[in-house]
Structures are given as structure tokens and as C-alpha cells.
Amino acid sequence: MSYADEVFVAMCRDILDNGTSTEGEKVRPHWPDGTAAYTIKKFGVVNRYDLRKEFPLLTLRKTGIKSATDEMLWIWQRKSNNINDLSSSIWDEWADEDGSIGKAYGYQMGIKHQYKEGMMDQVDRVIYDLKNNPFSRRIMTNIYVHQDLHEMNLYPCAYSMTFNVTQRPGEDKLTLNGILNQRSQDVLAANNWNVAQYAVLLHMLAQCVNMNVGELVHVIADAHIYDRHVPLIEELITRKQYPAPTFKLNPDIHDFYQFTKDDIIVENYITGEQIKDIPIAI
């Protein structure tokens, strides 16, 4: 069965059984009808995925891997903060009349900074270091920029990636690992979406710098299930689980900026029924 399913079920069960409720607290999120959106939450959830063993896609329900990849590329490759550059509508709620979400996500990735090696943005710096100084302990990105928070329509949830390269005994190629840091996560709506897109990112970067892909570690400071999601989660985690699908990348692409969502290939992806019209707190 899919390891991603096992991790997801265990995490949700732990949140429901051992988490704390925010009911009665002063909370920012609310439902479209104006009602406060309370959660059951766990602090400091850490999940590990060995990408060499299998690709972490839920089979309990389908994850839209190509849409998830497109959003990741919107941030990391196109470095955009405008929903007109995105093929899905997931950011529409936070966009202004021009389509901008403010100085958030891709905007921060595209800012060039002065380094000893020259002017680079954060993505290019990561790629430069992976190629030229792979064992550095300083290969990371951070888009939670305090001076710009007041101009962001939504503070970044997944805000930092730390990359770490290892040399496995008996292997010529190095192995690329990554830690995704997330301050907050709506478990039902976004958990596997984020896991899948950053797993794709690691696969793409590894291919571009001629490394093997390794582990993705997902750290969530506030992992929560919204009150209106509880019955949906309770039903979801009792579903039948299926084997993990096969994941491949177009082997001809070795420049990160040449990848598209169509360069990912997922085969034998068998899933349960999709959950439609998930209520989203805003």
C-alpha cells in the first residue's frame, strides 16, 4: 500500500485523538458565511518520505499532481505572484483586481540578491550551490520576509526549503534531500498537495544537477483539521488503500527552467473517489 496513505492516516488520527481545539479562541480564519473557522491542531508534525522507494501520492483520493506541479513551477520557475500566470484557480480568493497576490511567494523567489559570486535570486543560488558547493549546509530558501508581510495578501504557509546533499556508500552520484518548513497547514485541503509538489521539485532539481533523489522531510508547525472537515477526514481515512503509483520525469530535461507540468509521468495511479466541494476557510 502507499506509504503516503499510511503517513496521512496516522497523522489525521493523531490530530483527531490527541490534538487541541481552537473553539472559543479569537481566530482569523472564517467560513464564507462569516462563521469562525475553528480547528483541531497538533504542534510540530514531522513526516519523512524516502523518494527513492516510492512517490508520495495519496491513493485514498486523487491528488491533482499536474496542477500541484504547475503551482510549484509558478513559484519556483516562473517566480510569479500573479494568478494570470497560473492555470488553476486556487489563489483567486487572495488576488486583487489585477491578479496579484502582493509581494508573496514567487515575487520573493525572483528578487536578486548580491552574493560574493554575483547577483542571483534564491532559486538560482540553490542551483549554483548544488552544482558548485553541494556539501554546503547553507543551501536554502526563505520567502517569509518580514519587511514585505504587510504587502502580502496571504502570509506564506510553506515558507522555506533547506537542501542537504549526502554521499551514500558505494554510489558515485550524490543524493539530494530536502526539508520543507511550513508554519501552518489545512491537512485535508493541502497536505498531500504540498508533499507531492515538493517531491516533484526535489526530483527536478536532482535531475538537473545529476544527483539521485533522496528524502523529503515535511515539518508543519501547526497541522490542523477544520471543524467542517472532521467528518470528511473521518470517512477518508477509513477508505481502501492502493499501491503507490510509478513516477517518472522526462529524462531529456536537465535545465530546471525547461520543465513543464507535462514532463511528469504518473502511471498506475489508482485512487478512491474524489471529495468534491471541500469548504475552504479564508
C-alpha positions as CSV (number, residue, x, y, z in Angstrom):
1,M,0.0,0.0,0.0
2,S,1.1,3.6,-0.5
3,Y,3.4,4.9,2.3
4,A,1.8,8.4,1.8
5,D,-1.5,6.9,2.8
6,E,-0.1,5.3,5.9
7,V,1.5,8.6,7.0
8,F,-1.6,10.6,6.2
9,V,-3.9,8.3,8.2
10,A,-1.6,8.2,11.2
11,M,-1.3,12.0,11.2
12,C,-5.0,12.6,10.9
13,R,-5.8,10.0,13.6
14,D,-3.3,11.6,15.9
15,I,-4.7,15.1,15.3
16,L,-8.3,14.0,15.9
17,D,-7.5,11.9,19.0
18,N,-4.7,13.9,20.6
19,G,-5.0,17.4,19.2
20,T,-6.2,20.6,20.8
21,S,-9.3,22.6,19.7
22,T,-9.3,26.3,19.0
23,E,-13.0,26.6,19.6
24,G,-13.8,29.7,21.5
25,E,-10.5,31.3,20.7
26,K,-10.1,34.5,18.7
27,V,-9.2,33.1,15.3
28,R,-8.5,34.8,12.0
29,P,-9.9,32.3,9.5
30,H,-13.6,32.2,8.8
31,W,-16.0,30.4,6.5
32,P,-17.6,32.3,3.6
33,D,-20.8,32.7,5.6
34,G,-18.8,34.7,8.2
35,T,-18.7,31.9,10.9
36,A,-15.4,31.5,12.7
37,A,-13.4,28.5,11.3
38,Y,-12.1,26.6,14.3
39,T,-9.6,23.7,14.1
40,I,-8.3,20.7,15.9
41,K,-4.5,21.1,15.8
42,K,-1.2,19.4,16.5
43,F,2.0,21.3,17.0
44,G,5.3,20.2,15.4
45,V,4.3,17.4,13.0
46,V,7.2,15.9,11.1
47,N,6.7,13.4,8.3
48,R,9.5,11.7,6.3
49,Y,9.3,10.4,2.7
50,D,12.0,8.4,1.0
51,L,11.6,9.3,-2.6
52,R,13.9,6.5,-3.7
53,K,11.3,4.0,-2.5
54,E,8.1,5.5,-3.9
55,F,6.5,8.7,-4.9
56,P,4.3,10.1,-2.1
57,L,0.8,10.3,-3.6
58,L,-2.3,9.6,-1.7
59,T,-4.5,6.8,-3.1
60,L,-7.3,7.4,-0.6
61,R,-8.4,10.2,-3.0
62,K,-6.7,11.7,-6.1
63,T,-4.2,14.4,-5.8
64,G,-4.0,16.6,-8.9
65,I,-0.3,16.2,-9.4
66,K,-0.1,18.2,-12.6
67,S,-1.9,21.2,-11.1
68,A,0.2,20.9,-7.9
69,T,3.3,20.9,-10.1
70,D,2.1,23.9,-12.1
71,E,1.7,25.8,-8.8
72,M,5.2,24.9,-7.7
73,L,6.6,26.0,-11.0
74,W,4.6,29.2,-10.8
75,I,6.5,30.0,-7.6
76,W,9.9,28.4,-8.2
77,Q,10.4,28.7,-12.0
78,R,8.1,31.5,-13.3
79,K,8.6,33.3,-10.0
80,S,5.2,34.9,-10.4
81,N,2.8,36.4,-7.9
82,N,0.0,36.9,-10.5
83,I,-2.8,34.3,-10.9
84,N,-3.0,35.1,-14.6
85,D,0.3,33.0,-14.9
86,L,-1.3,30.1,-13.1
87,S,-3.6,27.5,-14.8
88,S,-5.7,26.7,-11.6
89,S,-8.0,29.0,-9.6
90,I,-6.7,28.1,-6.1
91,W,-5.3,31.6,-5.5
92,D,-8.2,33.6,-6.8
93,E,-9.6,34.3,-3.3
94,W,-6.4,36.3,-2.4
95,A,-5.8,38.1,-5.7
96,D,-6.5,41.8,-6.4
97,E,-8.3,43.1,-9.5
98,D,-5.0,42.9,-11.4
99,G,-4.5,39.3,-10.4
100,S,-1.6,40.0,-8.0
101,I,-1.3,38.3,-4.5
102,G,1.2,41.0,-3.4
103,K,4.8,40.6,-2.6
104,A,4.4,36.9,-1.8
105,Y,5.6,33.5,-3.0
106,G,7.1,33.9,-6.5
107,Y,7.7,37.6,-6.0
108,Q,10.2,36.8,-3.3
109,M,11.8,34.0,-5.3
110,G,12.5,36.4,-8.1
111,I,14.3,39.1,-6.1
112,K,18.0,39.1,-6.9
113,H,20.5,39.4,-4.1
114,Q,24.2,40.3,-4.0
115,Y,26.4,37.3,-3.2
116,K,30.2,37.0,-3.5
117,E,29.7,35.1,-6.7
118,G,27.4,37.8,-8.2
119,M,23.7,38.7,-8.3
120,M,21.3,35.8,-8.1
121,D,17.8,35.1,-6.9
122,Q,17.1,32.4,-4.4
123,V,16.4,29.6,-6.9
124,D,19.4,30.3,-9.0
125,R,21.5,30.4,-5.8
126,V,20.3,26.9,-4.8
127,I,21.1,25.5,-8.2
128,Y,24.5,27.2,-8.2
129,D,25.4,25.8,-4.8
130,L,24.2,22.3,-5.7
131,K,26.5,22.3,-8.7
132,N,29.5,24.1,-7.2
133,N,29.3,23.5,-3.4
134,P,27.0,20.6,-2.9
135,F,28.1,19.8,0.7
136,S,27.3,23.3,1.9
137,R,25.0,23.4,4.9
138,R,23.7,26.8,3.7
139,I,21.6,25.8,0.7
140,M,18.1,27.1,1.5
141,T,15.3,29.4,0.5
142,N,13.1,31.6,2.7
143,I,10.2,33.7,1.5
144,Y,8.8,34.8,4.9
145,V,10.3,38.3,4.6
146,H,9.0,40.4,7.5
147,Q,9.6,43.8,5.8
148,D,7.2,42.7,3.0
149,L,4.5,40.9,5.0
150,H,2.2,44.0,5.0
151,E,2.2,43.8,1.2
152,M,1.3,40.1,1.0
153,N,-2.3,39.2,0.5
154,L,-1.6,35.9,2.4
155,Y,1.4,35.2,4.5
156,P,3.4,32.3,3.1
157,C,2.4,28.9,4.6
158,A,5.2,26.8,3.0
159,Y,7.9,29.3,3.5
160,S,11.3,27.6,3.5
161,M,13.2,24.8,1.8
162,T,16.6,23.5,3.1
163,F,18.6,21.3,0.8
164,N,21.2,18.8,2.1
165,V,23.4,16.6,0.0
166,T,24.8,13.2,1.1
167,Q,27.2,10.7,-0.3
168,R,25.8,7.2,0.1
169,P,28.4,4.4,0.4
170,G,29.0,2.6,-2.8
171,E,27.3,5.2,-5.0
172,D,29.1,7.5,-7.4
173,K,26.2,10.0,-7.6
174,L,25.4,12.3,-4.7
175,T,21.9,12.2,-3.1
176,L,19.7,15.3,-2.8
177,N,17.5,15.6,0.3
178,G,15.2,18.5,1.3
179,I,13.3,19.8,4.3
180,L,10.0,21.7,3.7
181,N,9.1,24.0,6.5
182,Q,5.5,25.1,6.8
183,R,4.1,27.4,9.5
184,S,0.5,26.2,9.0
185,Q,-1.4,23.6,7.0
186,D,-5.0,22.8,6.3
187,V,-4.5,19.0,6.3
188,L,-7.5,18.0,4.2
189,A,-7.1,20.6,1.5
190,A,-3.4,20.9,1.2
191,N,-1.3,18.2,2.9
192,N,-0.7,15.8,0.0
193,W,-0.8,18.7,-2.5
194,N,2.3,20.2,-0.8
195,V,4.0,16.9,-0.3
196,A,3.6,16.0,-3.9
197,Q,4.7,19.3,-5.4
198,Y,7.9,19.5,-3.3
199,A,8.7,15.9,-4.0
200,V,8.5,16.8,-7.7
201,L,10.7,19.8,-7.0
202,L,13.4,17.5,-5.5
203,H,13.1,15.1,-8.4
204,M,13.6,18.0,-10.9
205,L,16.5,19.6,-9.1
206,A,18.2,16.3,-8.6
207,Q,17.9,15.5,-12.3
208,C,19.3,19.0,-13.2
209,V,22.4,18.6,-11.1
210,N,23.0,14.9,-11.8
211,M,22.1,13.6,-8.4
212,N,19.9,10.9,-7.0
213,V,16.8,11.9,-5.2
214,G,16.7,11.2,-1.5
215,E,14.4,12.1,1.4
216,L,11.8,14.8,1.7
217,V,11.2,15.8,5.3
218,H,8.0,17.8,5.9
219,V,7.9,19.9,9.1
220,I,4.5,21.5,10.0
221,A,4.3,23.9,12.9
222,D,0.5,23.9,13.1
223,A,-1.1,20.9,11.4
224,H,-4.9,21.3,11.7
225,I,-8.2,19.9,10.6
226,Y,-11.0,22.5,10.3
227,D,-14.3,21.8,12.2
228,R,-16.3,21.4,9.0
229,H,-13.6,18.9,7.7
230,V,-13.8,16.5,10.6
231,P,-16.5,14.2,9.1
232,L,-14.8,14.3,5.7
233,I,-11.4,13.2,7.3
234,E,-13.1,10.5,9.4
235,E,-14.5,9.0,6.3
236,L,-11.4,9.5,4.2
237,I,-9.0,7.7,6.5
238,T,-11.2,4.5,6.6
239,R,-11.0,4.0,2.8
240,K,-9.3,1.3,1.0
241,Q,-5.6,2.0,0.2
242,Y,-3.8,1.1,-3.1
243,P,-0.2,0.7,-4.1
244,A,1.8,3.8,-4.8
245,P,1.9,4.9,-8.5
246,T,5.0,5.0,-10.6
247,F,6.6,8.4,-11.1
248,K,8.9,9.5,-13.9
249,L,10.4,12.7,-15.2
250,N,11.2,13.4,-18.9
251,P,14.8,12.3,-18.9
252,D,15.8,14.8,-21.6
253,I,15.3,17.9,-19.4
254,H,18.4,19.0,-17.5
255,D,17.6,22.7,-17.2
256,F,15.2,23.4,-14.4
257,Y,13.7,26.3,-16.4
258,Q,12.7,24.0,-19.2
259,F,10.5,21.7,-17.1
260,T,6.7,21.9,-17.6
261,K,3.9,20.1,-15.8
262,D,3.7,17.8,-18.8
263,D,7.3,16.5,-18.1
264,I,6.0,14.4,-15.2
265,I,4.6,11.0,-15.9
266,V,2.5,9.1,-13.3
267,E,1.4,5.6,-14.1
268,N,-0.9,3.1,-12.4
269,Y,-2.4,5.8,-10.1
270,I,-5.4,4.0,-8.6
271,T,-7.4,6.1,-6.1
272,G,-10.6,6.3,-4.2
273,E,-13.4,8.7,-5.1
274,Q,-12.6,12.4,-5.0
275,I,-14.0,14.6,-2.3
276,K,-15.8,17.4,-4.1
277,D,-16.6,21.0,-2.9
278,I,-14.3,20.9,0.2
279,P,-15.2,24.0,2.2
280,I,-12.2,26.3,2.3
281,A,-11.6,28.7,5.2
282,I,-10.5,32.2,4.3
